[in-house]
């Protein structure tokens, strides 16, 4: 449910905001992916999920937020 709500927040910010505002939102939301990676890592989950799924998502979100902030 958290992921669905986060996605809806992005659409709201896209509809009413600027690329700069969306960039800040994405930068803060990157913490969700990092937190999920840490949870899986600490619970001895599969490393592929830690680095491939959550870590990869965090890197992509960070890159997108930087691009939006410099736009």
mmCIF file as Biopython writes it, N, C-alpha, C and O atoms, coordinates in Angstrom:
data_model
#
loop_
_atom_site.group_PDB
_atom_site.id
_atom_site.type_symbol
_atom_site.label_atom_id
_atom_site.label_alt_id
_atom_site.label_comp_id
_atom_site.label_asym_id
_atom_site.label_entity_id
_atom_site.label_seq_id
_atom_site.pdbx_PDB_ins_code
_atom_site.Cartn_x
_atom_site.Cartn_y
_atom_site.Cartn_z
_atom_site.occupancy
_atom_site.B_iso_or_equiv
_atom_site.auth_seq_id
_atom_site.auth_asym_id
_atom_site.pdbx_PDB_model_num
ATOM 1   N N  . UNK A ? 1  ? 0.820  -1.192  0.000   1.0 0.0 1  A 1 
ATOM 2   C CA . UNK A ? 1  ? 0.000  0.000   0.000   1.0 0.0 1  A 1 
ATOM 3   C C  . UNK A ? 1  ? 0.864  1.255   0.000   1.0 0.0 1  A 1 
ATOM 4   O O  . UNK A ? 1  ? 0.530  2.250   -0.645  1.0 0.0 1  A 1 
ATOM 5   N N  . UNK A ? 2  ? 1.984  1.200   0.734   1.0 0.0 2  A 1 
ATOM 6   C CA . UNK A ? 2  ? 2.886  2.357   0.780   1.0 0.0 2  A 1 
ATOM 7   C C  . UNK A ? 2  ? 3.396  2.705   -0.609  1.0 0.0 2  A 1 
ATOM 8   O O  . UNK A ? 2  ? 3.490  3.881   -0.961  1.0 0.0 2  A 1 
ATOM 9   N N  . UNK A ? 3  ? 3.730  1.684   -1.406  1.0 0.0 3  A 1 
ATOM 10  C CA . UNK A ? 3  ? 4.251  1.931   -2.748  1.0 0.0 3  A 1 
ATOM 11  C C  . UNK A ? 3  ? 3.193  2.537   -3.662  1.0 0.0 3  A 1 
ATOM 12  O O  . UNK A ? 3  ? 3.501  3.398   -4.486  1.0 0.0 3  A 1 
ATOM 13  N N  . UNK A ? 4  ? 1.971  2.098   -3.521  1.0 0.0 4  A 1 
ATOM 14  C CA . UNK A ? 4  ? 0.884  2.659   -4.331  1.0 0.0 4  A 1 
ATOM 15  C C  . UNK A ? 4  ? 0.660  4.121   -3.957  1.0 0.0 4  A 1 
ATOM 16  O O  . UNK A ? 4  ? 0.510  4.969   -4.837  1.0 0.0 4  A 1 
ATOM 17  N N  . UNK A ? 5  ? 0.634  4.420   -2.670  1.0 0.0 5  A 1 
ATOM 18  C CA . UNK A ? 5  ? 0.451  5.804   -2.225  1.0 0.0 5  A 1 
ATOM 19  C C  . UNK A ? 5  ? 1.600  6.685   -2.693  1.0 0.0 5  A 1 
ATOM 20  O O  . UNK A ? 5  ? 1.381  7.820   -3.116  1.0 0.0 5  A 1 
ATOM 21  N N  . UNK A ? 6  ? 2.816  6.174   -2.621  1.0 0.0 6  A 1 
ATOM 22  C CA . UNK A ? 6  ? 3.969  6.948   -3.083  1.0 0.0 6  A 1 
ATOM 23  C C  . UNK A ? 6  ? 3.849  7.259   -4.573  1.0 0.0 6  A 1 
ATOM 24  O O  . UNK A ? 6  ? 4.150  8.371   -5.008  1.0 0.0 6  A 1 
ATOM 25  N N  . UNK A ? 7  ? 3.410  6.278   -5.345  1.0 0.0 7  A 1 
ATOM 26  C CA . UNK A ? 7  ? 3.213  6.508   -6.772  1.0 0.0 7  A 1 
ATOM 27  C C  . UNK A ? 7  ? 2.148  7.552   -7.042  1.0 0.0 7  A 1 
ATOM 28  O O  . UNK A ? 7  ? 2.302  8.376   -7.943  1.0 0.0 7  A 1 
ATOM 29  N N  . UNK A ? 8  ? 1.077  7.529   -6.279  1.0 0.0 8  A 1 
ATOM 30  C CA . UNK A ? 8  ? 0.029  8.533   -6.442  1.0 0.0 8  A 1 
ATOM 31  C C  . UNK A ? 8  ? 0.518  9.922   -6.063  1.0 0.0 8  A 1 
ATOM 32  O O  . UNK A ? 8  ? 0.131  10.903  -6.698  1.0 0.0 8  A 1 
ATOM 33  N N  . UNK A ? 9  ? 1.361  10.023  -5.042  1.0 0.0 9  A 1 
ATOM 34  C CA . UNK A ? 9  ? 1.937  11.316  -4.677  1.0 0.0 9  A 1 
ATOM 35  C C  . UNK A ? 9  ? 2.754  11.887  -5.830  1.0 0.0 9  A 1 
ATOM 36  O O  . UNK A ? 9  ? 2.725  13.093  -6.077  1.0 0.0 9  A 1 
ATOM 37  N N  . UNK A ? 10 ? 3.479  11.029  -6.531  1.0 0.0 10 A 1 
ATOM 38  C CA . UNK A ? 10 ? 4.273  11.493  -7.668  1.0 0.0 10 A 1 
ATOM 39  C C  . UNK A ? 10 ? 3.361  12.084  -8.741  1.0 0.0 10 A 1 
ATOM 40  O O  . UNK A ? 10 ? 3.679  13.128  -9.312  1.0 0.0 10 A 1 
ATOM 41  N N  . UNK A ? 11 ? 2.233  11.431  -9.022  1.0 0.0 11 A 1 
ATOM 42  C CA . UNK A ? 11 ? 1.314  11.969  -10.018 1.0 0.0 11 A 1 
ATOM 43  C C  . UNK A ? 11 ? 0.724  13.303  -9.579  1.0 0.0 11 A 1 
ATOM 44  O O  . UNK A ? 11 ? 0.522  14.191  -10.407 1.0 0.0 11 A 1 
ATOM 45  N N  . UNK A ? 12 ? 0.452  13.452  -8.308  1.0 0.0 12 A 1 
ATOM 46  C CA . UNK A ? 12 ? -0.072 14.726  -7.797  1.0 0.0 12 A 1 
ATOM 47  C C  . UNK A ? 12 ? 0.969  15.827  -7.956  1.0 0.0 12 A 1 
ATOM 48  O O  . UNK A ? 12 ? 0.646  16.934  -8.386  1.0 0.0 12 A 1 
ATOM 49  N N  . UNK A ? 13 ? 2.212  15.525  -7.612  1.0 0.0 13 A 1 
ATOM 50  C CA . UNK A ? 13 ? 3.279  16.516  -7.742  1.0 0.0 13 A 1 
ATOM 51  C C  . UNK A ? 13 ? 3.515  16.836  -9.217  1.0 0.0 13 A 1 
ATOM 52  O O  . UNK A ? 13 ? 3.769  17.990  -9.562  1.0 0.0 13 A 1 
ATOM 53  N N  . UNK A ? 14 ? 3.435  15.835  -10.088 1.0 0.0 14 A 1 
ATOM 54  C CA . UNK A ? 14 ? 3.586  16.074  -11.525 1.0 0.0 14 A 1 
ATOM 55  C C  . UNK A ? 14 ? 2.488  16.998  -12.054 1.0 0.0 14 A 1 
ATOM 56  O O  . UNK A ? 14 ? 2.747  17.891  -12.861 1.0 0.0 14 A 1 
ATOM 57  N N  . UNK A ? 15 ? 1.270  16.769  -11.590 1.0 0.0 15 A 1 
ATOM 58  C CA . UNK A ? 15 ? 0.140  17.549  -12.091 1.0 0.0 15 A 1 
ATOM 59  C C  . UNK A ? 15 ? 0.182  19.000  -11.618 1.0 0.0 15 A 1 
ATOM 60  O O  . UNK A ? 15 ? -0.189 19.903  -12.368 1.0 0.0 15 A 1 
ATOM 61  N N  . UNK A ? 16 ? 0.621  19.233  -10.401 1.0 0.0 16 A 1 
ATOM 62  C CA . UNK A ? 16 ? 0.531  20.582  -9.865  1.0 0.0 16 A 1 
ATOM 63  C C  . UNK A ? 16 ? 1.842  21.261  -9.558  1.0 0.0 16 A 1 
ATOM 64  O O  . UNK A ? 16 ? 1.848  22.404  -9.099  1.0 0.0 16 A 1 
ATOM 65  N N  . UNK A ? 17 ? 2.934  20.603  -9.792  1.0 0.0 17 A 1 
ATOM 66  C CA . UNK A ? 17 ? 4.212  21.175  -9.379  1.0 0.0 17 A 1 
ATOM 67  C C  . UNK A ? 17 ? 5.160  21.409  -10.532 1.0 0.0 17 A 1 
ATOM 68  O O  . UNK A ? 17 ? 4.777  21.399  -11.702 1.0 0.0 17 A 1 
ATOM 69  N N  . UNK A ? 18 ? 6.379  21.614  -10.170 1.0 0.0 18 A 1 
ATOM 70  C CA . UNK A ? 18 ? 7.435  21.859  -11.138 1.0 0.0 18 A 1 
ATOM 71  C C  . UNK A ? 18 ? 8.410  20.690  -11.126 1.0 0.0 18 A 1 
ATOM 72  O O  . UNK A ? 18 ? 8.370  19.865  -10.213 1.0 0.0 18 A 1 
ATOM 73  N N  . UNK A ? 19 ? 9.281  20.607  -12.123 1.0 0.0 19 A 1 
ATOM 74  C CA . UNK A ? 19 ? 10.290 19.541  -12.111 1.0 0.0 19 A 1 
ATOM 75  C C  . UNK A ? 19 ? 11.180 19.607  -10.866 1.0 0.0 19 A 1 
ATOM 76  O O  . UNK A ? 19 ? 11.614 18.578  -10.348 1.0 0.0 19 A 1 
ATOM 77  N N  . UNK A ? 20 ? 11.443 20.814  -10.400 1.0 0.0 20 A 1 
ATOM 78  C CA . UNK A ? 20 ? 12.283 20.987  -9.210  1.0 0.0 20 A 1 
ATOM 79  C C  . UNK A ? 20 ? 11.609 20.381  -7.976  1.0 0.0 20 A 1 
ATOM 80  O O  . UNK A ? 20 ? 12.263 19.705  -7.182  1.0 0.0 20 A 1 
ATOM 81  N N  . UNK A ? 21 ? 10.325 20.618  -7.815  1.0 0.0 21 A 1 
ATOM 82  C CA . UNK A ? 21 ? 9.575  20.052  -6.695  1.0 0.0 21 A 1 
ATOM 83  C C  . UNK A ? 21 ? 9.531  18.531  -6.789  1.0 0.0 21 A 1 
ATOM 84  O O  . UNK A ? 21 ? 9.704  17.842  -5.784  1.0 0.0 21 A 1 
ATOM 85  N N  . UNK A ? 22 ? 9.302  18.007  -7.984  1.0 0.0 22 A 1 
ATOM 86  C CA . UNK A ? 22 ? 9.295  16.561  -8.180  1.0 0.0 22 A 1 
ATOM 87  C C  . UNK A ? 22 ? 10.669 15.971  -7.873  1.0 0.0 22 A 1 
ATOM 88  O O  . UNK A ? 22 ? 10.767 14.874  -7.323  1.0 0.0 22 A 1 
ATOM 89  N N  . UNK A ? 23 ? 11.732 16.699  -8.228  1.0 0.0 23 A 1 
ATOM 90  C CA . UNK A ? 23 ? 13.082 16.240  -7.921  1.0 0.0 23 A 1 
ATOM 91  C C  . UNK A ? 23 ? 13.313 16.102  -6.431  1.0 0.0 23 A 1 
ATOM 92  O O  . UNK A ? 23 ? 13.895 15.114  -5.982  1.0 0.0 23 A 1 
ATOM 93  N N  . UNK A ? 24 ? 12.866 17.077  -5.660  1.0 0.0 24 A 1 
ATOM 94  C CA . UNK A ? 24 ? 13.021 16.992  -4.201  1.0 0.0 24 A 1 
ATOM 95  C C  . UNK A ? 24 ? 12.202 15.847  -3.630  1.0 0.0 24 A 1 
ATOM 96  O O  . UNK A ? 24 ? 12.649 15.145  -2.723  1.0 0.0 24 A 1 
ATOM 97  N N  . UNK A ? 25 ? 10.993 15.659  -4.167  1.0 0.0 25 A 1 
ATOM 98  C CA . UNK A ? 25 ? 10.153 14.559  -3.696  1.0 0.0 25 A 1 
ATOM 99  C C  . UNK A ? 25 ? 10.822 13.219  -3.985  1.0 0.0 25 A 1 
ATOM 100 O O  . UNK A ? 25 ? 10.858 12.340  -3.124  1.0 0.0 25 A 1 
ATOM 101 N N  . UNK A ? 26 ? 11.348 13.065  -5.190  1.0 0.0 26 A 1 
ATOM 102 C CA . UNK A ? 26 ? 12.012 11.813  -5.564  1.0 0.0 26 A 1 
ATOM 103 C C  . UNK A ? 26 ? 13.259 11.579  -4.711  1.0 0.0 26 A 1 
ATOM 104 O O  . UNK A ? 26 ? 13.560 10.444  -4.341  1.0 0.0 26 A 1 
ATOM 105 N N  . UNK A ? 27 ? 13.974 12.645  -4.404  1.0 0.0 27 A 1 
ATOM 106 C CA . UNK A ? 27 ? 15.168 12.515  -3.574  1.0 0.0 27 A 1 
ATOM 107 C C  . UNK A ? 27 ? 14.807 12.004  -2.187  1.0 0.0 27 A 1 
ATOM 108 O O  . UNK A ? 27 ? 15.483 11.123  -1.656  1.0 0.0 27 A 1 
ATOM 109 N N  . UNK A ? 28 ? 13.767 12.540  -1.606  1.0 0.0 28 A 1 
ATOM 110 C CA . UNK A ? 28 ? 13.328 12.090  -0.284  1.0 0.0 28 A 1 
ATOM 111 C C  . UNK A ? 28 ? 12.774 10.666  -0.366  1.0 0.0 28 A 1 
ATOM 112 O O  . UNK A ? 28 ? 13.012 9.855   0.529   1.0 0.0 28 A 1 
ATOM 113 N N  . UNK A ? 29 ? 12.040 10.364  -1.430  1.0 0.0 29 A 1 
ATOM 114 C CA . UNK A ? 29 ? 11.454 9.037   -1.588  1.0 0.0 29 A 1 
ATOM 115 C C  . UNK A ? 29 ? 12.512 7.962   -1.816  1.0 0.0 29 A 1 
ATOM 116 O O  . UNK A ? 29 ? 12.237 6.778   -1.624  1.0 0.0 29 A 1 
ATOM 117 N N  . UNK A ? 30 ? 13.709 8.356   -2.220  1.0 0.0 30 A 1 
ATOM 118 C CA . UNK A ? 30 ? 14.804 7.393   -2.369  1.0 0.0 30 A 1 
ATOM 119 C C  . UNK A ? 30 ? 15.072 6.693   -1.046  1.0 0.0 30 A 1 
ATOM 120 O O  . UNK A ? 30 ? 15.521 5.547   -1.028  1.0 0.0 30 A 1 
ATOM 121 N N  . UNK A ? 31 ? 14.803 7.366   0.050   1.0 0.0 31 A 1 
ATOM 122 C CA . UNK A ? 31 ? 14.983 6.770   1.376   1.0 0.0 31 A 1 
ATOM 123 C C  . UNK A ? 31 ? 14.126 5.527   1.585   1.0 0.0 31 A 1 
ATOM 124 O O  . UNK A ? 31 ? 14.500 4.650   2.364   1.0 0.0 31 A 1 
ATOM 125 N N  . UNK A ? 32 ? 12.994 5.434   0.909   1.0 0.0 32 A 1 
ATOM 126 C CA . UNK A ? 32 ? 12.137 4.245   1.026   1.0 0.0 32 A 1 
ATOM 127 C C  . UNK A ? 32 ? 12.868 3.028   0.473   1.0 0.0 32 A 1 
ATOM 128 O O  . UNK A ? 32 ? 12.903 1.972   1.105   1.0 0.0 32 A 1 
ATOM 129 N N  . UNK A ? 33 ? 13.453 3.186   -0.716  1.0 0.0 33 A 1 
ATOM 130 C CA . UNK A ? 33 ? 14.171 2.058   -1.322  1.0 0.0 33 A 1 
ATOM 131 C C  . UNK A ? 33 ? 15.402 1.676   -0.507  1.0 0.0 33 A 1 
ATOM 132 O O  . UNK A ? 33 ? 15.703 0.493   -0.346  1.0 0.0 33 A 1 
ATOM 133 N N  . UNK A ? 34 ? 16.111 2.676   0.007   1.0 0.0 34 A 1 
ATOM 134 C CA . UNK A ? 34 ? 17.281 2.399   0.850   1.0 0.0 34 A 1 
ATOM 135 C C  . UNK A ? 34 ? 16.845 1.681   2.125   1.0 0.0 34 A 1 
ATOM 136 O O  . UNK A ? 34 ? 17.488 0.720   2.550   1.0 0.0 34 A 1 
ATOM 137 N N  . UNK A ? 35 ? 15.769 2.140   2.728   1.0 0.0 35 A 1 
ATOM 138 C CA . UNK A ? 35 ? 15.254 1.495   3.935   1.0 0.0 35 A 1 
ATOM 139 C C  . UNK A ? 35 ? 14.833 0.068   3.690   1.0 0.0 35 A 1 
ATOM 140 O O  . UNK A ? 35 ? 15.095 -0.812  4.510   1.0 0.0 35 A 1 
ATOM 141 N N  . UNK A ? 36 ? 14.175 -0.172  2.554   1.0 0.0 36 A 1 
ATOM 142 C CA . UNK A ? 36 ? 13.776 -1.538  2.218   1.0 0.0 36 A 1 
ATOM 143 C C  . UNK A ? 36 ? 14.999 -2.433  2.025   1.0 0.0 36 A 1 
ATOM 144 O O  . UNK A ? 36 ? 14.997 -3.589  2.448   1.0 0.0 36 A 1 
ATOM 145 N N  . UNK A ? 37 ? 16.036 -1.903  1.392   1.0 0.0 37 A 1 
ATOM 146 C CA . UNK A ? 37 ? 17.267 -2.675  1.205   1.0 0.0 37 A 1 
ATOM 147 C C  . UNK A ? 37 ? 17.893 -3.027  2.546   1.0 0.0 37 A 1 
ATOM 148 O O  . UNK A ? 37 ? 18.360 -4.150  2.739   1.0 0.0 37 A 1 
ATOM 149 N N  . UNK A ? 38 ? 17.904 -2.086  3.463   1.0 0.0 38 A 1 
ATOM 150 C CA . UNK A ? 38 ? 18.480 -2.349  4.786   1.0 0.0 38 A 1 
ATOM 151 C C  . UNK A ? 38 ? 17.667 -3.385  5.561   1.0 0.0 38 A 1 
ATOM 152 O O  . UNK A ? 38 ? 18.229 -4.222  6.267   1.0 0.0 38 A 1 
ATOM 153 N N  . UNK A ? 39 ? 16.360 -3.323  5.427   1.0 0.0 39 A 1 
ATOM 154 C CA . UNK A ? 39 ? 15.503 -4.300  6.105   1.0 0.0 39 A 1 
ATOM 155 C C  . UNK A ? 39 ? 15.781 -5.702  5.583   1.0 0.0 39 A 1 
ATOM 156 O O  . UNK A ? 39 ? 15.933 -6.639  6.368   1.0 0.0 39 A 1 
ATOM 157 N N  . UNK A ? 40 ? 15.850 -5.852  4.273   1.0 0.0 40 A 1 
ATOM 158 C CA . UNK A ? 40 ? 16.116 -7.167  3.689   1.0 0.0 40 A 1 
ATOM 159 C C  . UNK A ? 40 ? 17.517 -7.641  4.066   1.0 0.0 40 A 1 
ATOM 160 O O  . UNK A ? 40 ? 17.714 -8.819  4.364   1.0 0.0 40 A 1 
ATOM 161 N N  . UNK A ? 41 ? 18.485 -6.734  4.054   1.0 0.0 41 A 1 
ATOM 162 C CA . UNK A ? 41 ? 19.859 -7.085  4.399   1.0 0.0 41 A 1 
ATOM 163 C C  . UNK A ? 41 ? 19.968 -7.543  5.851   1.0 0.0 41 A 1 
ATOM 164 O O  . UNK A ? 41 ? 20.615 -8.550  6.138   1.0 0.0 41 A 1 
ATOM 165 N N  . UNK A ? 42 ? 19.341 -6.809  6.763   1.0 0.0 42 A 1 
ATOM 166 C CA . UNK A ? 42 ? 19.415 -7.153  8.185   1.0 0.0 42 A 1 
ATOM 167 C C  . UNK A ? 42 ? 18.657 -8.433  8.531   1.0 0.0 42 A 1 
ATOM 168 O O  . UNK A ? 42 ? 18.963 -9.090  9.526   1.0 0.0 42 A 1 
ATOM 169 N N  . UNK A ? 43 ? 17.672 -8.784  7.712   1.0 0.0 43 A 1 
ATOM 170 C CA . UNK A ? 43 ? 16.918 -10.010 7.983   1.0 0.0 43 A 1 
ATOM 171 C C  . UNK A ? 43 ? 17.485 -11.200 7.206   1.0 0.0 43 A 1 
ATOM 172 O O  . UNK A ? 43 ? 16.823 -12.224 7.042   1.0 0.0 43 A 1 
ATOM 173 N N  . UNK A ? 44 ? 18.726 -11.043 6.732   1.0 0.0 44 A 1 
ATOM 174 C CA . UNK A ? 44 ? 19.421 -12.097 5.982   1.0 0.0 44 A 1 
ATOM 175 C C  . UNK A ? 44 ? 18.646 -12.562 4.754   1.0 0.0 44 A 1 
ATOM 176 O O  . UNK A ? 44 ? 18.619 -13.746 4.420   1.0 0.0 44 A 1 
ATOM 177 N N  . UNK A ? 45 ? 18.021 -11.600 4.098   1.0 0.0 45 A 1 
ATOM 178 C CA . UNK A ? 45 ? 17.312 -11.909 2.858   1.0 0.0 45 A 1 
ATOM 179 C C  . UNK A ? 45 ? 18.283 -12.110 1.716   1.0 0.0 45 A 1 
ATOM 180 O O  . UNK A ? 45 ? 19.493 -11.952 1.879   1.0 0.0 45 A 1 
ATOM 181 N N  . UNK A ? 46 ? 17.755 -12.455 0.576   1.0 0.0 46 A 1 
ATOM 182 C CA . UNK A ? 46 ? 18.627 -12.700 -0.575  1.0 0.0 46 A 1 
ATOM 183 C C  . UNK A ? 46 ? 19.361 -11.431 -1.022  1.0 0.0 46 A 1 
ATOM 184 O O  . UNK A ? 46 ? 18.768 -10.358 -1.128  1.0 0.0 46 A 1 
ATOM 185 N N  . UNK A ? 47 ? 20.648 -11.578 -1.277  1.0 0.0 47 A 1 
ATOM 186 C CA . UNK A ? 47 ? 21.470 -10.421 -1.688  1.0 0.0 47 A 1 
ATOM 187 C C  . UNK A ? 47 ? 20.986 -9.857  -3.019  1.0 0.0 47 A 1 
ATOM 188 O O  . UNK A ? 47 ? 21.113 -8.659  -3.269  1.0 0.0 47 A 1 
ATOM 189 N N  . UNK A ? 48 ? 20.433 -10.715 -3.875  1.0 0.0 48 A 1 
ATOM 190 C CA . UNK A ? 48 ? 19.914 -10.228 -5.152  1.0 0.0 48 A 1 
ATOM 191 C C  . UNK A ? 48 ? 18.784 -9.222  -4.931  1.0 0.0 48 A 1 
ATOM 192 O O  . UNK A ? 48 ? 18.664 -8.244  -5.669  1.0 0.0 48 A 1 
ATOM 193 N N  . UNK A ? 49 ? 17.963 -9.465  -3.920  1.0 0.0 49 A 1 
ATOM 194 C CA . UNK A ? 49 ? 16.882 -8.529  -3.615  1.0 0.0 49 A 1 
ATOM 195 C C  . UNK A ? 49 ? 17.434 -7.238  -3.030  1.0 0.0 49 A 1 
ATOM 196 O O  . UNK A ? 49 ? 16.946 -6.149  -3.333  1.0 0.0 49 A 1 
ATOM 197 N N  . UNK A ? 50 ? 18.463 -7.369  -2.183  1.0 0.0 50 A 1 
ATOM 198 C CA . UNK A ? 50 ? 19.050 -6.179  -1.552  1.0 0.0 50 A 1 
ATOM 199 C C  . UNK A ? 50 ? 19.651 -5.262  -2.605  1.0 0.0 50 A 1 
ATOM 200 O O  . UNK A ? 50 ? 19.318 -4.079  -2.680  1.0 0.0 50 A 1 
ATOM 201 N N  . UNK A ? 51 ? 20.540 -5.822  -3.419  1.0 0.0 51 A 1 
ATOM 202 C CA . UNK A ? 51 ? 21.284 -4.991  -4.363  1.0 0.0 51 A 1 
ATOM 203 C C  . UNK A ? 51 ? 20.588 -4.845  -5.712  1.0 0.0 51 A 1 
ATOM 204 O O  . UNK A ? 51 ? 20.610 -3.767  -6.305  1.0 0.0 51 A 1 
ATOM 205 N N  . UNK A ? 52 ? 19.980 -5.905  -6.194  1.0 0.0 52 A 1 
ATOM 206 C CA . UNK A ? 52 ? 19.364 -5.863  -7.512  1.0 0.0 52 A 1 
ATOM 207 C C  . UNK A ? 52 ? 18.046 -5.135  -7.562  1.0 0.0 52 A 1 
ATOM 208 O O  . UNK A ? 52 ? 17.781 -4.378  -8.495  1.0 0.0 52 A 1 
ATOM 209 N N  . UNK A ? 53 ? 17.224 -5.358  -6.567  1.0 0.0 53 A 1 
ATOM 210 C CA . UNK A ? 53 ? 15.888 -4.747  -6.577  1.0 0.0 53 A 1 
ATOM 211 C C  . UNK A ? 53 ? 15.905 -3.406  -5.855  1.0 0.0 53 A 1 
ATOM 212 O O  . UNK A ? 53 ? 15.696 -2.360  -6.470  1.0 0.0 53 A 1 
ATOM 213 N N  . UNK A ? 54 ? 16.152 -3.441  -4.558  1.0 0.0 54 A 1 
ATOM 214 C CA . UNK A ? 54 ? 16.047 -2.218  -3.757  1.0 0.0 54 A 1 
ATOM 215 C C  . UNK A ? 54 ? 17.216 -1.264  -4.009  1.0 0.0 54 A 1 
ATOM 216 O O  . UNK A ? 54 ? 17.020 -0.054  -4.126  1.0 0.0 54 A 1 
ATOM 217 N N  . UNK A ? 55 ? 18.412 -1.803  -4.090  1.0 0.0 55 A 1 
ATOM 218 C CA . UNK A ? 55 ? 19.572 -0.956  -4.369  1.0 0.0 55 A 1 
ATOM 219 C C  . UNK A ? 55 ? 19.501 -0.339  -5.750  1.0 0.0 55 A 1 
ATOM 220 O O  . UNK A ? 55 ? 19.800 0.842   -5.929  1.0 0.0 55 A 1 
ATOM 221 N N  . UNK A ? 56 ? 19.102 -1.143  -6.730  1.0 0.0 56 A 1 
ATOM 222 C CA . UNK A ? 56 ? 18.951 -0.624  -8.087  1.0 0.0 56 A 1 
ATOM 223 C C  . UNK A ? 56 ? 17.884 0.450   -8.174  1.0 0.0 56 A 1 
ATOM 224 O O  . UNK A ? 56 ? 18.057 1.459   -8.858  1.0 0.0 56 A 1 
ATOM 225 N N  . UNK A ? 57 ? 16.788 0.227   -7.481  1.0 0.0 57 A 1 
ATOM 226 C CA . UNK A ? 57 ? 15.724 1.230   -7.452  1.0 0.0 57 A 1 
ATOM 227 C C  . UNK A ? 57 ? 16.216 2.528   -6.833  1.0 0.0 57 A 1 
ATOM 228 O O  . UNK A ? 57 ? 15.914 3.609   -7.337  1.0 0.0 57 A 1 
ATOM 229 N N  . UNK A ? 58 ? 16.969 2.431   -5.751  1.0 0.0 58 A 1 
ATOM 230 C CA . UNK A ? 58 ? 17.491 3.630   -5.089  1.0 0.0 58 A 1 
ATOM 231 C C  . UNK A ? 58 ? 18.429 4.403   -6.017  1.0 0.0 58 A 1 
ATOM 232 O O  . UNK A ? 58 ? 18.378 5.631   -6.068  1.0 0.0 58 A 1 
ATOM 233 N N  . UNK A ? 59 ? 19.274 3.694   -6.741  1.0 0.0 59 A 1 
ATOM 234 C CA . UNK A ? 59 ? 20.207 4.361   -7.657  1.0 0.0 59 A 1 
ATOM 235 C C  . UNK A ? 59 ? 19.456 5.069   -8.779  1.0 0.0 59 A 1 
ATOM 236 O O  . UNK A ? 59 ? 19.775 6.208   -9.121  1.0 0.0 59 A 1 
ATOM 237 N N  . UNK A ? 60 ? 18.464 4.399   -9.348  1.0 0.0 60 A 1 
ATOM 238 C CA . UNK A ? 60 ? 17.680 5.008   -10.432 1.0 0.0 60 A 1 
ATOM 239 C C  . UNK A ? 60 ? 16.910 6.222   -9.917  1.0 0.0 60 A 1 
ATOM 240 O O  . UNK A ? 60 ? 16.869 7.259   -10.580 1.0 0.0 60 A 1 
ATOM 241 N N  . UNK A ? 61 ? 16.305 6.098   -8.747  1.0 0.0 61 A 1 
ATOM 242 C CA . UNK A ? 61 ? 15.565 7.227   -8.179  1.0 0.0 61 A 1 
ATOM 243 C C  . UNK A ? 61 ? 16.487 8.398   -7.884  1.0 0.0 61 A 1 
ATOM 244 O O  . UNK A ? 61 ? 16.120 9.552   -8.108  1.0 0.0 61 A 1 
ATOM 245 N N  . UNK A ? 62 ? 17.677 8.109   -7.384  1.0 0.0 62 A 1 
ATOM 246 C CA . UNK A ? 62 ? 18.644 9.170   -7.108  1.0 0.0 62 A 1 
ATOM 247 C C  . UNK A ? 62 ? 19.057 9.875   -8.395  1.0 0.0 62 A 1 
ATOM 248 O O  . UNK A ? 62 ? 19.140 11.103  -8.431  1.0 0.0 62 A 1 
ATOM 249 N N  . UNK A ? 63 ? 19.315 9.110   -9.443  1.0 0.0 63 A 1 
ATOM 250 C CA . UNK A ? 63 ? 19.696 9.701   -10.724 1.0 0.0 63 A 1 
ATOM 251 C C  . UNK A ? 63 ? 18.579 10.576  -11.292 1.0 0.0 63 A 1 
ATOM 252 O O  . UNK A ? 63 ? 18.829 11.678  -11.779 1.0 0.0 63 A 1 
ATOM 253 N N  . UNK A ? 64 ? 17.355 10.078  -11.225 1.0 0.0 64 A 1 
ATOM 254 C CA . UNK A ? 64 ? 16.213 10.851  -11.728 1.0 0.0 64 A 1 
ATOM 255 C C  . UNK A ? 64 ? 16.039 12.135  -10.926 1.0 0.0 64 A 1 
ATOM 256 O O  . UNK A ? 64 ? 15.786 13.196  -11.496 1.0 0.0 64 A 1 
ATOM 257 N N  . UNK A ? 65 ? 16.173 12.042  -9.595  1.0 0.0 65 A 1 
ATOM 258 C CA . UNK A ? 65 ? 15.983 13.248  -8.781  1.0 0.0 65 A 1 
ATOM 259 C C  . UNK A ? 65 ? 17.062 14.280  -9.071  1.0 0.0 65 A 1 
ATOM 260 O O  . UNK A ? 65 ? 16.774 15.477  -9.108  1.0 0.0 65 A 1 
ATOM 261 N N  . UNK A ? 66 ? 18.297 13.842  -9.278  1.0 0.0 66 A 1 
ATOM 262 C CA . UNK A ? 66 ? 19.367 14.792  -9.609  1.0 0.0 66 A 1 
ATOM 263 C C  . UNK A ? 66 ? 19.083 15.463  -10.944 1.0 0.0 66 A 1 
ATOM 264 O O  . UNK A ? 66 ? 19.251 16.675  -11.077 1.0 0.0 66 A 1 
ATOM 265 N N  . UNK A ? 67 ? 18.656 14.690  -11.927 1.0 0.0 67 A 1 
ATOM 266 C CA . UNK A ? 67 ? 18.325 15.267  -13.234 1.0 0.0 67 A 1 
ATOM 267 C C  . UNK A ? 67 ? 17.184 16.272  -13.137 1.0 0.0 67 A 1 
ATOM 268 O O  . UNK A ? 67 ? 17.216 17.318  -13.785 1.0 0.0 67 A 1 
ATOM 269 N N  . UNK A ? 68 ? 16.187 15.959  -12.335 1.0 0.0 68 A 1 
ATOM 270 C CA . UNK A ? 68 ? 15.068 16.894  -12.167 1.0 0.0 68 A 1 
ATOM 271 C C  . UNK A ? 68 ? 15.498 18.149  -11.423 1.0 0.0 68 A 1 
ATOM 272 O O  . UNK A ? 68 ? 15.003 19.238  -11.716 1.0 0.0 68 A 1 
ATOM 273 N N  . UNK A ? 69 ? 16.400 18.017  -10.476 1.0 0.0 69 A 1 
ATOM 274 C CA . UNK A ? 69 ? 16.842 19.183  -9.704  1.0 0.0 69 A 1 
ATOM 275 C C  . UNK A ? 69 ? 17.721 20.117  -10.526 1.0 0.0 69 A 1 
ATOM 276 O O  . UNK A ? 69 ? 17.731 21.324  -10.285 1.0 0.0 69 A 1 
ATOM 277 N N  . UNK A ? 70 ? 18.453 19.583  -11.484 1.0 0.0 70 A 1 
ATOM 278 C CA . UNK A ? 70 ? 19.298 20.469  -12.300 1.0 0.0 70 A 1 
ATOM 279 C C  . UNK A ? 70 ? 18.568 20.967  -13.545 1.0 0.0 70 A 1 
ATOM 280 O O  . UNK A ? 70 ? 19.091 21.800  -14.284 1.0 0.0 70 A 1 
ATOM 281 N N  . UNK A ? 71 ? 17.352 20.453  -13.775 1.0 0.0 71 A 1 
ATOM 282 C CA . UNK A ? 71 ? 16.581 20.874  -14.965 1.0 0.0 71 A 1 
ATOM 283 C C  . UNK A ? 71 ? 16.066 22.288  -14.814 1.0 0.0 71 A 1 
ATOM 284 O O  . UNK A ? 71 ? 15.401 22.802  -15.713 1.0 0.0 71 A 1 
#
